[in-house]
Structures are given as C-alpha cells and as structure tokens.
Amino acid sequence: MLRLLKLLAYMMAACACLGFAQDTPPKQLLSGVIDFHAHCDPDSVPRSIDAIDLARLARERGMRGLILKNHFDPTATLAYVVRKEVPGIEVFGGLVLNRSVGGINPAAVEHFTAVKGGWGRVVWMPTFDAENQVRFLKENRPFVPVSRHGELLPEVKEVLRIIAQHRLILATGHSSAAEDLQLIRTAKSYGIQNIVVTHPMNTPVSMTIDQMKQAAAMGAFLEFTYSGALDPKEGATISDYAKAIRSVGPEHCLLSSDLGQPGHVLHPDGWVAFFQELRAQGFTQQQIDRMSKTNPAKLLGLL
C-alpha cells in the first residue's frame, strides 16, 4: 500500500510538471504512446523487466504499443506470445542484423517475415556488431560491415529488397552517418517507405544537424531516445535534442525510450520524465504527441 501511494504521488507530480491538472487520470498521460525501442528480458545481457511484465505495465499506464528490441535475438515470436498473454496493447517485434543471426543475412530476414502473427515489423542494420561501432570503440573483434569502398554490400541490397517486398520498417542501427544517408537513399530507390535513423545524435552515429536534415528530406524519421540523453558518453543532452528537433521539425522526428537497462527507470516512468524535460525545453504537448504517438503509428500502419 505504501508503495502504491508513493507511485500515485509521483504520477501526480509528473502530471503537474507536464502541464496537466492533477486530476488528470494517470492513463491519459501516456495514452497513445508507442515505444519504438523497448529493451526487456529474456536477453543475454541484464534487463530491468521482462516482456510480459513490461507489456502489462505499459497497458496499465495507458500506452498504445511497444516494439521489443533485442540486439541478438529476433523478437517476432516474443511479440506473438506477449500479445496472447497481454491483450489490449499493440506489441511488435524486430530483427537486428548482428553476428548472432548471421550478420547481413537475407535468410534471417525472410524467416522473420514468415513468423506466425506477422508481428515482426522492424529490421535494424547491425548495432553492437556494426563496423562503425567496433571501430569507434577500438575493439579487436569481428564486425558486420554494411558497405565497402563507399558502396553498400550486395547482401545489404538483398535485405533492402526483402524489406521493401514485405513493407517492413528499416532502421539504420549503429552505422555511420554517411552509411545512414546511403542506406536511406538506396532504400528509397527500392521502394521502402518507412525508415528510421537510429538515435542519430548519439555515439557512434553522431550525425550533424545538416545530415539529419538530409535524412528527413529523403523521408526518414530521426529517432531521439530518452536513454541516449541519460549517459554523457552518448554524446547528446536534452537541449541538444531540442535544437535538432527544431531544426529538422517534429513532423520528421520520433521519440522512444531505449530503456530496459538496470539502474534506469522503467519505460513508462522514463516517458513521463522525457515529456517533462521536452516541455521544459518549450515543446508543446501537440508536438510531443506528434513524435511519440502519431509518427510511430504512421510507421506501423496504425493510423
């Protein structure tokens, strides 16, 4: 009971900070939010909550949906199970083309599209195993390249063809800024309509605002994650985000949590804090709704 009272007090304070009246129902605060980038268990690295409990918590807090992100395992099957266990919330899966699935592996993408339910929606280019990531960290280990001598690899183009055929969402992963622009340009030529630049302001991507404008001009959404502003090593702050979002335009931006790490708040509480900080930067609730509700719904075909 004491824990519940503390939680209610926190939520009321958060509502007040966000410009809501204190009698606003708690569900209204996050109603319609879709978290495009949600980490959870089961995973091979520590996580703060498992997928079923996360879906229940998100549903209780009024959120509309989640995309379950795992750097090493596809989550289309997990999304199917979570939907069965936790009805009333939209749950989708993703596939990250790291070494654990064979890197840039067209066969893995084809399998992903065939998983029962059709809830696999997002294909990320390599993240932790991306050549850009490994070189940035100066690690001596195998990596997954997406380009060579300024050209996308043939297997990358084949993956893009599959994404286009099945109308999936392409996310650029931890590729370099230059590779991101190349991926977007080629993806558009293949007919891919839904593209997300994965946390462009954070390391090791580190896009400039001019590069973000180029990506937006080609029709890509720029993702701004709450967790990416929590760690100074990520290279960006909320004020940096605010400057970039104003330059690019909220209509081209996507908010997500990228939460699930032990020691950080759980996803719904992260969203409350994210909204509060964006409001403090001068963004209206309408602009925040565009980035956290409308734009991800558009990507997922839920409008």
N, C-alpha and C positions, 0 to 999 in steps of 0.2 A: 504493500500500500504506500509506504514511504517513497519507494522508487517511482511509482505511478504519479504521485503528487509532484515529485521533482521534475518528472518528464513533462507534465502538464504545465508547470510553471515555466520551464524552459521554452516550450512551444508558444506560450502566451507572450513571453518576452520577445521571441523571434518575430512573432506576428507584428508586434508594436514597432520593432525596428524596421520591418519591411514596409511600413506604412499602412498596415491593416488594422482595423479596430480590434480590440482584444476579445470581442465577442464573435469574431470570425471563426467558423468551425475549423478545427485543425485540418480536416481533409481538403478544405478549399485552398489552403496554402500551396499545396503541391498538386492540386487537381490538374490532370492533363499532362504532367511532366513525363517525358520519355528519356530514360538514361541510356544514351547510345554506347556507353563504355563502362560496364559494371563488372568488376572482378569479384570472384567468390570461390568458395570450395565446391566440389573437390578440385584440388590443384596440387601441383608438386612443390609449390612454394607456400609459405604461410599466408592464410587469408583470415579475415575477421568474422566471416559469416558464410554459411553455405547457401546454395542457390535457392533451396526451398524456403528457408527462413528469410532470405532476402526478399523473395517474391511476396511472402506473407506480410513482411514489414512494409514494403513499398505499397502494397494494396491497401493496408490499413491506413497509411498516410495519404492515400488518395492518388498516388502516381498511376499513370496510364500504362507504362510499359518499361521493359528492360531489354537491353541486348547484352547477353552474357559473354564476357571477353575472357579468353584464356590464351596465353602466349604459346602453349604447347599442345593443347588438345582441342579438337573441334567440339563445338557446343550445340550443334543442331539436335543431337539425341537428348542432351540435357534439357534443352528448351521444351522438347516434346513431353518429357517426364514432369517438368515443373508445371507446365500448363495443365496437365492432368491432375496434379496434386493441389494446385493453387489456381482454381478458375477465377475469372474476373480481372485478370491483368494480362496484357499482351507481352509475351516473352519470346524472344528470338535468339538465334544462335549465330556464331561466327566461326570463321576458319582463318588462322594466322599461318602464313606460309614460312614457318621456321623449320629448322632441321628435323624436328620431331615428326613432321608429316612429309618429309622428303624435300623440303625447301620449295622451290617453284615447281610444283608438282601438279600438272593438269589432271592426272588421275584422281588425286585427292579432292580437287575441286568438283570433278564430275560426281564422285561419290557423295560429296557434301550436298549437291543439288538433289540427290535421289533419296535422302533420308526421309522416312515417313513423317508426314505432317507438313513438310515444306517450310519449316520454321527457320531453316538456315538462310540467312539473308545477307551477311556481310563477309567479304573476303578481304583480309588485310594482307598487304605485302609484308615481307619479313620485318620483325620488330627486334627482339633481343639478338637474333642471329643475322640481322641485316649487315651487309658490308659496312655501311656508313656508321652503324652503332659500334661494331667491333673495332673499326679504325679510330673512331672518336675516343673510345676507352683505352686504346693502345693495348688491346688484348691479343695474345698469341694463341689463336684458336680458329677452327674453321668458321666460315661465314657463308651467307647466302647472297650472292650478287643479283642485282636486277638489270644491270647494264654493263657494257664493256666498250671502251673507246667511244663513249658518247652515244651508243646505240642500245636500245632495250634488247635483251636476250630473246631468242626465238621462243623459248618456253614461257617467258613473260607475255609475249604477244598471244600465245595459245591460251593462256589463262584469261587474258582480257577477252578473247573471243568467246570463251565459255561464260564469263560473267555477263557479256552482252546478250548471248543467246538465252540465258535464264533470267535476265533482268535483275541481277543481283546488284548489291552496292559495293563499289570499290573503295577501300580505304588504303591510304598510301603507306602506312606503317612508319618505320623509322628510317625511311630512305632519306637521302639528302634533299635539300631544297630544289636543286637543279633536277634531280631524278623525279621529284614530285611533279614538277611542271611538265617534264617529258612524259610521265605516266598519264597525266591529265590530258595532254594534247593527243596522245595516241589512243587513249580510252574513248575520247570523244569521236575520233575518226572511226572507231569500231562500233559506235552507236551506244556506248554506255551513257546513261542519262544521270545516274546517281553516284556522285563521287564525293568523298570526304578526305580532306587533308588532315592527317592525324596530328594532333597538337603541334601546329606549325611553329609556335613561338618557343617551344621547349627544346632542350637538347635531346638528341643530336641533330634535330631537323633545322632549327634556328633560321626560319625564313625571315626575310626582311619584309617590311610593310609593302614595298613595291612588288615583291614576289607574291605576297598574299593577294594583292590587287590583280595581278596577272592570273592567278588561280581562280579568283572569283569571276573575272571577265570570261573565263572559259567555262563557267558554270559549276565550279566546285564549291562545296561548303568548307569553311575553315572551322576546325574544332578547337574549343577552348575548354580545358579540363580544370576542375577545381583542384585536384591533387597536384597539378602542374604548377600551381601558384603557392603551394604549401612548402615546397622544398627549394631553398635558394640555389641548389645545384641544378635545378631545372631551367634556370636562366630567365624567368619571367615572373612578374608580380601582377596583382590585380590591376594596378594602374597601367602597367604595360599592356595588359589585355584591353583595358578601356580605350587606350589610344588606338590600338589596332582595330578594334571593333568599330570605332567611329570612322576610321579611315576606310575600312572595307565596306561597312554598312551592315546592320543587324540582319538584313534580309539574306546575306551571304554567310552568316555565322551559325554555329551550332554549339550549344553548351552541353557538357557531360561531366560526370563526376570523376571517372577513372579511379574510384575508391575501391576499398576492399583490403587495404593493407593494415596489418596490426599496428595499433598506435594512432591511427587516424579515426575520425568519427565515422559512423556508418553512413551509408549512402543518402538516406533521406535527410539526416541532420547536416550532411555536407551541402546538400542542395539549399537548405534553409540559410546556411551561412553564406553560400555563394550568392544567393539572391540579395542578402543583406549587404554584402560588400559591393555588388554591382549597383544597387540603389544608392549607396554612399558615393559612388562614382558618377551619379547623375543619370543613370539609365531609368527609363520609365518601366512600369510593370508591363505595358504593352510591348515594349522592345524585348524585355526579358522573356515574355511569353512566346514571342516570335522565335527566339533562339532555342528555347527549352521545350516547346510544345509543338508549334506549327511546323518548323523546319524539319525536325526528326520525323514527325508524322508524314510529311510530304515524302521524305526519303523512303519510308517504309510502306508507302501507298495506303496510308490510313485516313487520308483526308476525304 
